[in-house]
Amino acid sequence: MNYDHIMVRFGELSTKGKNKKDFIRVLAKNIKNALSDFSSLEYIVQFDHIYIKLNNENHDEVIKVLQDISGIHALSLVLKTNDDIENLKKVTLELIQKEDGKTFKVKAKRANKAYPIISDEINRIIASNILKNTNLKVDVHNPDILVSIEIREESAYVSTHTYKGAGGYPVGTGAKVMHMLSGGIDSPVAAYLLLKRGLTIECIHFASPPYTNIGVITKLKDLLSKLNKYQERIKLTIIPFTKIQEKIYEVSDESYAITIMRRMMYRFADRLSKINHCMGISNGESVGQVASQTLESMNVINAVTNVPVLRPLVAMDKLDIIDFSRKIDCYDISIRPYEDCCTIFDPKNPKTKPALDKVIEFESRFDYESMIEDALNNREVIIVKKGDEDII
């Protein structure tokens, strides 16, 4: 007797009320796309769960893919069977005898209220049969094995294995944001956390050849290919930033250069977000991590846009961010020795509390608007998608 289905549980989607069906529809689409390589799977989409019929596909491989899909709270490997109580006694006994452990608990849910036996009585009957036929003991608080039984109208589903999902909301149920992707450790992690909340991302990167190596573009594409696991198709816009960066250092005090540079980046992100119909700007900033990420600096930098700026890592510790980076398999790519424009032009004594009037005075010394327009007209767009890329 083998498990033949995977039950997908929604978690946070239960809070969505009348919109829940739309979230489930998007989640089902994301699941089918992610599992497209498993051609034998069948899907039963219901309001409480999504059931995936395995049809002899490798359940470990299917579950591994499912655990990376945001919007899934938990997964259970289940056996679909007849709901007759004698059959349930036989099935649960056979399944639990295959498990390792000394203690167990039975947890029944009677979703079909017409079923003649209430949940507590099902628990008692099944547990008594297991106690009679095995050496296992009951532990209702911390059992080694949890036997779950769900009675539904069409049949019963029995499980002894539950796996944690990614949580959050399905990608595509939220709005689109313009994500500032540097190529370091932080920004890919921030992108992952945004995707986990159901948002869709486009990315913007600032290139400063010949100061930055062409290898950084390959690095970015490799990072986005990892994020394709969560969003199948990601647009990356490369902004030629060299002329603006050189001009900033020509007209301003070096200590203000990073502040002005970040303000220019936000101006680009603001313009491009409006062109591409994004509802916000996002990045990998964390409070106090570098000079441009003090609250005083953020306030001055943020002043150039009225678009919402999302900072998923704002209160995270660097070591926690590194752990996340490893989890999503981006860390080894992020630490490749190709520096971005912020690192190349990093001033020795940057202002941590820049004065806005001073910044505005420096910016008035050159026509940055025309330079922004020129750079936008010469931007490069790359679409990174599963197993491929397109250059527009």
N, C-alpha and C positions, 0 to 999 in steps of 0.2 A: 504494500500500500504506500503510494508516494503522494507528496503534495502536488497539486495540479494547477493551483492558482496563486496569484499574489494579490492581496487586498491593499489598496492604497488609501490611507487616511489623510484627511485634509488639514486638520488642526485649525489654524487661524482663519481659514475660509468660513468657519462656522459663524464668525462675527459679521458676515457681509449681508445678511438678510436677503432682501429681494434681488440683490446683485450677485448672490452666490452662484446662480446657474451660469452666469457669464464667466465668472472666475473658473468654474469647473470646466467649461467648454475650452477655455484657453489652456488650462492645465492638461486636459486630455490631448489637445493638439501638440503641446510641448512634449508630452510623454511619447506619443506616437512618432514624432520626429526623432527624438533621442534614441528610440529603440528600432529605428528603421532597418537596422542590419539583422534584426531577429524576425525573419519573414513569416514564421509560423504562429506568432502571437495573435491572440484575439482579445478584443477590448469590450467590456461591458461597463458603460458609464452610467452611474446612478447618482442620486442627489446626496447620498451619505458617503459613498465610496466609489472608487473605480476598481473593477476587477480585471485582472489580466490572466487569461487562460494560457498556460505555458506551452501546451502541445509538444512536450518533450524538449523544449529549449532549456539551456543550462540556467537554472534559477539563480545561482551565485553571480553569474555574469550579468543577468538582467537586473538583479538587485543593486549591484555595484553602479550601474548606470542610473538607476532610479534615485539613489541616494544623493546624487548631485543635482537633482531637479528641484528648484525652489517652488514652494507651494505644497510640498509633501511633508506632512508631519511625521508619519511613521508608515512602515510597510510590514505586512505580515505574510509569511509563507503559509498558505492554507490548503486544506483538502475540502473540496465541495462534496457533500454526501447527503444521503437521505436523513430527514430529521426525526425518524422513529427513534424513541429513546433506547430501545435495545440495540439498534444499530450504532447509536452514539456511544453507548457503553463499550461496544466492541472496537469501534474506531479509535476512541481516545486511549483505550488500554493498549492497543497495538502501537500507536504513535508514541506514547510515553515510555514504553519499554525500549524504544530505540534511543532514548535520551540519557545523558549522563547527569547524575545528581542524586541527592538524598531526600530532598523535600519538594513538595509541589503545592499548587493552589489551582482550583478550578474557578473560572470566571465566565459565567454565561450571561448572554444578553438576548432577551426575547424581543427582537425588533418586530416580529409578527405576533401581535397581541392576541390573535386567535388561537395560537398554539396552546394546547390544554394544560401544559405544565409551566408554572411560574419559574423565574430565573433561580431563586433560592433553592427550590426543590430540584431543579436540574443540577445545580452545584452539588447538592447532597447526594443525589443518586450516582452521579459520575464519580465523585470523590470516594464514596463507599465502595464502588466496584474496583477502583484503583488500589485502595487500601487492602482489600480482600485478596487481590491477585499479585501484589508486589510487596517489596520491603520498604517502599517509600513512606515518608511521614508528611503530614500536612503542616505547612507554615504559611499562614495567611498574610504575614507582613513582608517577609523577604525570601520567597521560595526560589529554589534552584530552577524549577520548571514551572512555567505558567501555562496552563491549558485553557485556551480561550475558545468559547463556543458562541457563535452568533446564529440565532434562528431567524431566518428570513422567510418570506412567503414561498419562494421557489425551492428552497433547500436550506441545509445547515452548512456553516463553514467552521472548520476546526483547525486550530493553530497551536503550535508550541514554540514558534519562533517569530519574534518581532524585532524590527530594525529601525533605528532612528533615521528620519529624513532630514533634508536641509532646512525645512521650515520656511517661513516667509510667505511671499505671494508669487504666483506664476509670472514669469517674465512676459511682458507684453500687456499686463493688466493696468500698468501705470503709464505715466507720460514718458516722453523722451527727454534726455538731458545731454548737454554737451560736456563731455568729460575731458579734462586736461591730463593727457597721458605723457609722462616724462620718460618712462623707461626704467625708473628706479624700482625700489621695493614697494613703496607706499601706494602709488596710483593704481596698479593692477588690483591690489587688495580692496581699495576703495570702490573700484568698478565692480568687483565681485559682490560686495555688500549692497550696492545699488541694485544690481540685477536680482539679488535675493529678495529685495522689497518689491519686485514686480516691474521696476523701471526698465526702459530700453536706453541703451547708450549709443552715442556717436562719440568719436574721439578727435581731439585736436592736439597736434604736436608742433613744437617750435624748433626748427632746424637752423643751425648756424654754420654751414660749411664756409671755409675749410677748417674752422675751429673744431667742429664736431665731425666724427668719423661716420662714413656712410653705413658702417656696421650697426649703428644705432637704429636705422630703419628696419633692418632685418630682425634686430632684437625686438622692436615693437610688434612686427608682424608675428613673431613667434609667441610673444605674450598674448596677443589677441587670439591666436589660434588655440591657446589654452582656454581663453574665455569663451570661445565658440562652443565649448561644452554647455554653456549656459545660455548664450545667445548665438544663434546659428550664423548670423550675418552682421558684421560690424564695419561701419564706415570710419576710415581714418583719414583726416585731412592734415597734410603737412604744410606748415606755413614757413616761407623763407624769411628768416628773422635776423640775418646777419647785419644788414644795413641799419636797421633800427637799433640793434644792440650796440653797434659801433658808434652810432650817433649819440646814444644815451651817455656813453663814456666820454664822448667829446664835449658835451654841453653841461654835464652835471658833476657835482662832487662825487667821488668814488663811493663814499659812505651811503649816498642816496641811490646809487645805480640799481641795486637789486629791487628797491621799492618801485622805482619808475619802470623797470623792466617788467615786474609783475603786473603793474597797472596796464601796461601795453598788452600783455597777454590776456588780461581780463577784457580789455576792449575788443581784441580779436574774438575771444570766446563769446562775448556779448553779440557782436555783429553776426558771427556765424550761426549762433543759436537762433537768431531771428530769421536768417536766410533759410535755415533747415528746419524751422518750426519746432525747435526744442523749447521746453518750458522752464529750463533751469541750466545752471552751470555747476559742475562738480569737479572735485580734485582730491588729492591725497593728503591735504594739509592736516597737521595735528598741532594743537596749541603748544607753542614754546619750543618746538623741535628745532627750528632754525630762526634766524633773525626776522625773516619776512612773515613768520607765523606767530609772533606775539599778538595779543589783542590790539595793541596800538597800531602795529603794522597792518594787520588785517583790516582794521577800520579805514585806514588811509587808502589801501589798495582796493577795497570793496566799493569805495566812493565813485568809481567810474561806471558802475552798472546798477540798474535797478532790478535786474533779473535775480531770482533766488539763487543763492550759492549753497550747494550741499557739500558738507564735509563729513563723510561717514566715519573718518578716523579721528575726529577732533579731540577726543579725550582718551585715545588708546595709547598704551605704552609701546615703545618701539619693539620690545621683545615679543609682545602679543601680535604686533603686525607681522613680524618675521615668521611667527608660528602659522599665521593665516596664509602667508605667502607660500610656505612649504605645503600647506594643506591643499592649496589649489594648483600646486606644481609649477609655480612661477618663480620661485626663489633663485634657482640655478640660472635662469635666464636673466633675471633682474640684476644679478651681480656680475654679469659679463662686463669687462673693462671698457665699455664705450660710454663716455661721459656726455651728458646733455648740456644745453647752452647755459643753464643755471650754474652747473658745476664748473664749467670752463671759465666763466666770467665772475666767479664768486669773489667779492671784494674782501679785503683783509679785515676791515673794521666797519661792517654794515650797521646802519642805524637800527636799533631795536624799538625806538620811539620816534619815528619820523614825524616832522611837522608838515601838515597838509599844505600850508601856504608856501613853504619852502619847495615842496615837490611841484606845486603848480608853477612856481617861478622858473624852475629848471625846465619844465615841459614847454613853457612859452618860448623857449629859445630855438625851437625847431618845429617844422611843419609835419608833425607826426600823423595828422589825418591823411595827408596825401600819401605818406609812406605806408600807412595801413591799407589804404585803398589799392596801392600798387602791389603790395604783398598778397592781398586777397585775390587779385586778378591773376597772380602767378602761383596760386596754391596747387598742390597735387593731391588727388583723392585716390585712395586705395580701398577697395572693399575686401575685407578678410572674411572668408567663410570656410566651412568645413572642407578640408582637403584641397583648397584652391584659393585664388585671389584674382581680383579684377582691378585694373588700373583705368580710371576714368580720365 
